[in-house]
Amino acid sequence: MDGKDSLTQTMEIVDAFTSQRDWDQFHTVKNLISSISIEAAELSETVQWSNPSKEQVLADSKLVEAMSHELADVMVYCLRLCSVLNQDPIQIMHEKIKLNADKYPIEKVKGSSKKYSDYD
């Protein structure tokens, strides 16, 4: 695999990996959602007791590797859930970005981290 494969190809690879191991039986919606949450927590754990800057992370190859592995786990489970639910990840991300753009108009939110419900 190289960095040039498509998201569709990656989903097919993940689905084949799962199928070849007879793991479809375990990939229920609830189990996949739980797995996403667990892997996201493991990603958080990589910096649990620290608050490194981007530069500090990039200077620590072991930390970058640990974060990369956990990021991959989160993304693989997200793609697997998309596959199980017949969702196009690109389409649903674009739809969500559009919803977020409507909730967070630039003229109201630029430079602020407030939640949309805290604006006029």
N, C-alpha and C positions, 0 to 999 in steps of 0.2 A: 504494500500500500504506500502511495506517496501522497503528498499534500494536494494533488490535483484531482482526486476522486470527488465525485459529487456527493451531496448529502443523501441522495437516493441510493447511491452505491454503498455508502457507509451503513445506511439502514438495512440494506440487503445483506451486508456482511454480518451485522449484529443479529439479524433474524436467522441467518444460516448457522451462525455459531450457537445460538440458542437451540435451534431445531436439531442440529447434529448431536447435541448432548441430552436431548429429550427433556429440555427444561421448560418447554411451553406450558406444561402442566403447572408449573410453579409461578408463571408470570401472569398472575391475576392482576386486575387493576389495583386492588388494595396492596398486594405485595410489591408491585412496581412503584406505587406512590410511596410506600414505606421505605423502599430501597433508595429512592431519590432523596428522601429526608435524611436517612442514615448516612448516605455518602456526602450530602451537603454538610452534615454535622462533622464528619471526618475531615472535610476541607477546612471548616472552621477550627478544628483542633490543631491544624498545622501552625496557627498563630494564636492559639488560645491564651497564652500568658505573655504575649508581646504585641506590639503594634508597629511592625516594620514598615518603613517607607517602601515605595516601589523600587527605589535604588538599592535598598538593603536586601530586599527579596532577590532581585536580579543578581546581586553579588554573592548569594548563597546558593550554590548549585544543588546542594542536597534539599534545601527548602523548595527551590523551583521544581525539582523532580517530584517531591512529595505532593506539592500543590497540583502539578500536572497530572499525576496519577489520580488524585481525588477529583479534579475537574473532569477528567475522562470518564471516571465512574459515574458522576452525576449526568454527564451528557449522554452516555450510553444508555442509562436507564430512562432518561427523558425520551431519547429516540425510540427506545423499545416500547414505551408507553404510547407514543405517537403511532407506532406501527400497529399495536394491539387495538387502538381506538380508531384506526384509519384516518389519522389526522396528518395533514401536511405541515411539518414544522415551520417551513418558511412562510407559508400562508398564515398560520396562526400567530407567528411572531409579528408579521407585518400588520395584521389586524390589531394586535395588542398595542403596537407602537402608535397606530392611528388613534386608538382609544386614549392612550396616554397623552398624545399630543393635544387632544381635545380637553382632557382633564387638567393639563398643565400648559396653558398657553404661555409662550415665551415672555410676552409683555407682563405677565403676572408673576412668573416664577424664576426668572433668570437670576442666578446667584443665590437662590434660597433652597433649603431642604425641607420646607414645610410640606405637610400632606395636603392634597388637593382640597380636602374638606375645611382646611384652615384659611382658605382664600375667600374673598367676597362671595 
